[in-house]
Amino acid sequence: MKRITFKKYAGVRIRGKEPIPLPRSGKHLDRAVWLTAQVESGGSFGCVMNYDGTGMTASIGQAIAVYPRGLADDIKANDQGPLWKVLHRIEMSGIVNAPFIRLEQALKDVGWAISNDGKCRWIETGGLVPGRNIRREFTGDFDGIMPVRGNDRARAQRWVMLFHDLFAHPATFNIQLALEKEHFVKRASRVKLHYCRDEFWAGRTVQSAIYRSTHIDQVSAKVLGMEMDLAMAMYWSNSVNAPSFALKRFCRQVVDKKLTADEPGPEVAKWIIRKMGNTPFARWDDDIKNGRYQRTRRYAMKLWPRHLFVGPEAIMPGDLPG
């Protein structure tokens, strides 16, 4: 495995094996999950990495083991990321295949277990395992910099293979897809549009603002409209990368275009995409050759109509104005 450096971190990555198939249904959420998986995991089950400071990143939406910001020696409630909840769901599903047994045993060997609340805890005391300890075990270094060589690197690579084998196993595919859907449903229905700075919009959610009376889990791409289907699929994909920033850009669109309670249409969709792609944040800008916008567009062209990307009706062109 080739060692990769990313910002101040270092580790390795294993690409997935089995391609994530195009959604069979016409449901908006299925399409949004598919697009997210393409951008996050290269469109394959089993993509795993430990080079970005999160200890370990796995599943189609790239769930993380620890939050890299502000890790300290003491235990913090927000040190652990959602990857442990994914593992708990797999465990509760009754899957006891060889990859899961091997991973579970490896965790036990270092004194850890997955608890019923979806956390990683010390077997002996029941306390939370601090994020720094998790990152040290999975990457070979407290600071998330996998050593160039030696036993610590070998251990880190073994962990990556254990997670890869589990998430590349067909028995976990439906669980990975279902969990990504659940994540979007929860955010759509619970997170308020507080960045909109408007009394009317700040009290609403994405569910009530965009999907209205039809629940996000049931709305079809046809009813929503292909333009909004694409725009909101891009929004959900970006929200996995940075949820607060994605919501801020969405709210900027609401403010700038003076969006009312009228039914959202193609013009709104165009501005959502433009706000997401015209930003210097991370690698979202459309001018970055292999940045998030261009990768999203490249994958989206496999599922959405061509006229949304090329020609006078394009709402996601190769080069955004502005």
C-alpha positions in Angstrom: 0.0 0.0 0.0 1.3 3.4 -1.0 1.8 5.9 1.8 -0.2 9.2 1.2 0.3 12.5 2.8 -2.7 14.9 3.3 -2.1 18.2 5.0 -0.4 17.4 8.2 -1.5 13.7 8.2 -0.3 10.6 6.5 -1.6 7.0 5.9 -2.9 4.7 3.2 -6.0 4.1 1.1 -7.6 1.0 -0.4 -10.0 1.5 -3.2 -13.2 -0.4 -3.4 -13.9 -3.5 -5.4 -17.6 -3.9 -6.2 -19.2 -1.0 -8.1 -22.2 0.7 -6.5 -25.0 0.2 -9.0 -27.1 2.9 -10.5 -30.3 3.3 -8.5 -33.2 1.2 -9.8 -35.9 3.4 -8.4 -36.7 6.9 -9.4 -36.6 8.2 -5.9 -34.7 11.3 -5.2 -33.0 10.0 -2.1 -31.7 6.9 -3.8 -30.1 9.1 -6.5 -28.6 11.5 -3.9 -27.1 8.5 -2.0 -25.7 7.1 -5.3 -24.1 10.5 -6.2 -22.6 10.9 -2.7 -21.1 7.5 -2.8 -19.5 8.2 -6.2 -17.9 11.4 -5.0 -16.9 10.1 -1.5 -15.9 6.5 -2.3 -15.1 6.5 -6.0 -18.4 4.6 -6.7 -17.2 1.3 -5.1 -18.0 -0.6 -1.9 -14.9 -1.1 0.3 -13.1 2.2 -0.1 -11.1 2.7 3.2 -8.5 5.2 4.2 -6.6 6.4 7.3 -4.5 9.3 5.9 -6.8 12.3 6.8 -6.5 12.5 10.6 -9.8 10.7 11.3 -8.1 7.5 12.4 -10.2 5.4 9.9 -12.7 6.3 7.3 -15.0 3.7 5.8 -18.4 2.9 4.3 -19.8 4.5 1.1 -20.4 7.9 2.8 -16.9 7.8 4.4 -17.9 7.6 8.1 -15.0 8.6 10.3 -13.7 6.9 13.5 -12.7 10.2 15.2 -13.1 13.9 14.6 -9.6 15.3 13.9 -10.3 18.7 15.3 -9.1 19.4 18.9 -8.1 15.9 20.0 -6.6 15.9 23.4 -5.5 13.4 26.1 -8.8 13.7 28.0 -12.0 12.1 26.9 -14.4 14.3 24.9 -17.9 13.4 24.0 -17.4 14.5 20.4 -14.1 12.8 19.8 -15.6 9.7 18.3 -17.1 9.8 14.8 -20.1 7.9 13.3 -18.1 4.9 12.1 -18.7 3.1 15.4 -22.5 3.5 14.8 -22.1 1.9 11.4 -20.2 -1.0 13.0 -22.9 -1.4 15.7 -25.6 -1.5 13.0 -23.7 -4.2 11.1 -23.4 -6.1 14.4 -27.1 -5.7 15.2 -28.1 -6.9 11.7 -26.9 -10.4 12.6 -24.0 -10.4 10.2 -21.3 -12.6 11.7 -19.2 -13.3 8.6 -15.5 -13.8 8.7 -14.5 -10.2 8.1 -16.7 -9.0 11.0 -15.4 -11.7 13.3 -11.8 -10.8 12.5 -12.4 -7.0 13.1 -14.3 -7.7 16.3 -11.5 -9.9 17.6 -8.9 -7.3 16.7 -10.8 -4.7 18.7 -11.0 -7.1 21.7 -7.2 -7.7 21.4 -6.6 -4.1 22.2 -9.2 -4.0 24.9 -12.1 -2.3 23.0 -15.7 -3.2 22.2 -18.6 -1.6 20.4 -21.3 -0.7 22.9 -25.1 -0.6 22.3 -25.0 3.2 21.9 -22.7 2.9 19.0 -19.5 3.9 20.8 -16.0 2.4 21.2 -15.5 1.6 24.9 -12.8 0.0 27.0 -13.9 -3.6 27.8 -12.5 -3.4 31.3 -14.0 -0.1 32.5 -16.8 0.6 30.1 -15.5 4.1 29.5 -15.1 5.8 26.1 -11.9 5.2 24.3 -10.4 8.7 23.7 -10.0 9.8 20.1 -6.2 10.1 20.4 -6.0 6.5 21.4 -8.1 5.4 18.5 -6.0 7.4 16.1 -2.8 6.1 17.6 -4.0 2.5 17.1 -5.3 2.9 13.6 -2.6 5.1 12.2 0.4 4.2 14.3 0.7 7.7 15.7 -1.2 10.0 18.1 -1.0 12.8 15.5 -2.3 10.7 12.6 1.0 10.5 10.8 1.5 6.9 9.8 5.2 6.0 10.1 7.2 5.5 6.9 8.2 2.0 8.0 8.3 -0.3 11.0 5.8 -2.2 13.2 3.5 0.8 13.7 3.0 1.2 10.0 2.4 -2.6 9.6 -0.2 -2.4 12.3 -1.9 0.6 10.7 -2.0 -1.2 7.3 -3.5 -4.3 9.0 -6.4 -2.2 10.4 -7.0 -0.7 7.0 -7.3 -4.2 5.5 -9.6 -5.4 8.3 -12.0 -2.5 7.6 -11.7 -2.9 3.9 -12.6 -6.6 4.0 -15.7 -5.9 6.0 -17.1 -3.0 3.9 -16.2 -4.7 0.7 -18.3 -7.7 1.7 -21.7 -8.0 -0.1 -23.5 -8.7 3.2 -22.9 -5.1 4.3 -23.9 -3.3 1.1 -27.6 -2.8 1.9 -26.7 -1.6 5.4 -24.3 1.0 4.1 -26.9 2.3 1.6 -29.6 2.4 4.3 -27.5 4.3 6.8 -26.6 6.9 4.3 -30.3 7.4 3.6 -31.1 7.6 7.2 -28.4 10.3 7.7 -30.0 12.5 5.0 -33.5 12.0 6.3 -32.5 13.1 9.8 -30.7 16.2 8.6 -33.5 17.1 6.3 -36.1 16.9 9.1 -34.1 18.1 12.1 -31.6 20.8 11.1 -33.1 24.3 10.9 -32.1 26.8 8.3 -30.7 29.1 11.0 -28.1 30.6 8.6 -30.8 32.2 6.5 -31.2 35.0 9.0 -34.8 35.4 8.2 -37.7 34.7 10.6 -39.7 32.8 8.1 -36.8 30.6 6.8 -34.8 30.2 10.0 -37.6 28.2 11.6 -37.9 25.8 8.7 -35.9 22.7 7.7 -34.8 21.5 4.3 -37.6 19.0 4.5 -40.3 21.7 4.9 -38.6 24.3 2.6 -37.8 22.1 -0.4 -39.7 18.8 -0.1 -42.8 20.3 1.5 -45.6 17.8 2.2 -43.8 14.8 0.5 -41.3 13.2 2.8 -37.7 13.2 1.5 -37.7 9.4 1.7 -40.7 9.2 -0.7 -40.3 12.1 -3.1 -39.5 11.0 -6.7 -37.1 12.8 -9.0 -39.9 13.3 -11.5 -42.1 15.1 -9.1 -39.3 17.1 -7.7 -38.1 18.0 -11.2 -34.8 16.9 -12.6 -33.2 20.3 -11.9 -34.0 20.3 -8.2 -33.3 16.5 -8.1 -29.7 17.2 -9.3 -29.2 20.4 -7.2 -30.4 18.8 -3.9 -28.4 15.6 -4.6 -25.4 17.8 -4.9 -26.3 19.6 -1.7 -26.6 16.3 0.2 -23.3 15.1 -1.2 -21.5 18.3 -0.2 -23.1 18.1 3.3 -21.3 14.8 3.9 -18.0 16.7 3.3 -18.9 19.7 5.4 -22.5 19.9 6.8 -22.4 23.4 8.3 -20.7 25.0 5.3 -23.1 23.3 2.8 -26.1 24.7 4.8 -24.5 28.2 4.8 -24.2 28.1 1.0 -27.8 26.8 0.7 -29.0 29.7 2.9 -27.0 32.2 0.9 -29.0 31.1 -2.1 -32.2 31.7 -0.2 -31.2 35.2 0.8 -29.6 36.2 -2.6 -32.5 35.1 -4.7 -35.2 36.1 -2.2 -36.7 32.6 -2.3 -40.3 32.7 -1.2 -42.7 29.9 -0.2 -43.4 29.2 -3.9 -42.6 25.8 -5.3 -38.8 25.6 -5.9 -38.0 25.2 -9.6 -35.1 25.2 -12.2 -34.0 28.7 -11.3 -33.6 27.9 -7.7 -31.8 24.7 -8.6 -29.3 26.6 -10.8 -28.5 29.0 -7.9 -28.0 26.2 -5.4 -25.5 24.6 -7.7 -23.8 27.9 -8.4 -23.5 28.7 -4.7 -22.0 25.3 -4.0 -19.5 25.5 -6.9 -18.4 29.1 -6.6 -16.6 29.0 -3.4 -12.9 28.8 -2.3 -13.8 26.4 0.6 -11.7 23.2 0.6 -11.8 21.9 -3.0 -15.4 22.8 -3.9 -14.6 25.4 -6.5 -15.4 24.6 -10.1 -12.0 25.9 -11.3 -10.2 23.1 -9.5 -9.5 20.4 -12.1 -10.4 17.4 -10.0 -12.1 19.2 -7.2 -15.5 18.3 -5.7 -17.6 20.2 -8.2 -15.9 18.6 -11.3 -16.0 15.1 -9.8 -19.7 15.6 -8.8 -20.5 16.8 -12.4 -18.6 13.9 -14.0 -20.5 11.3 -12.0 -23.9 13.1 -12.2 -23.7 13.0 -16.0 -24.1 9.3 -15.9 -27.5 9.6 -14.2 -29.1 12.9 -15.1 -30.1 14.3 -18.5 -27.3 15.7 -20.7 -29.1 19.1 -21.2 -28.5 19.9 -17.5 -24.8 19.9 -18.1 -24.3 21.1 -21.7 -26.1 23.7 -23.8 -28.3 26.7 -23.1 -30.4 25.0 -20.4 -27.4 23.7 -18.4 -27.5 24.4 -14.7 -24.3 22.5 -14.0 -21.9 23.5 -16.8 -18.2 22.7 -16.9 -17.4 26.3 -16.1 -19.7 28.2 -13.7 -20.1 31.9 -14.2 -19.1 34.2 -11.4 
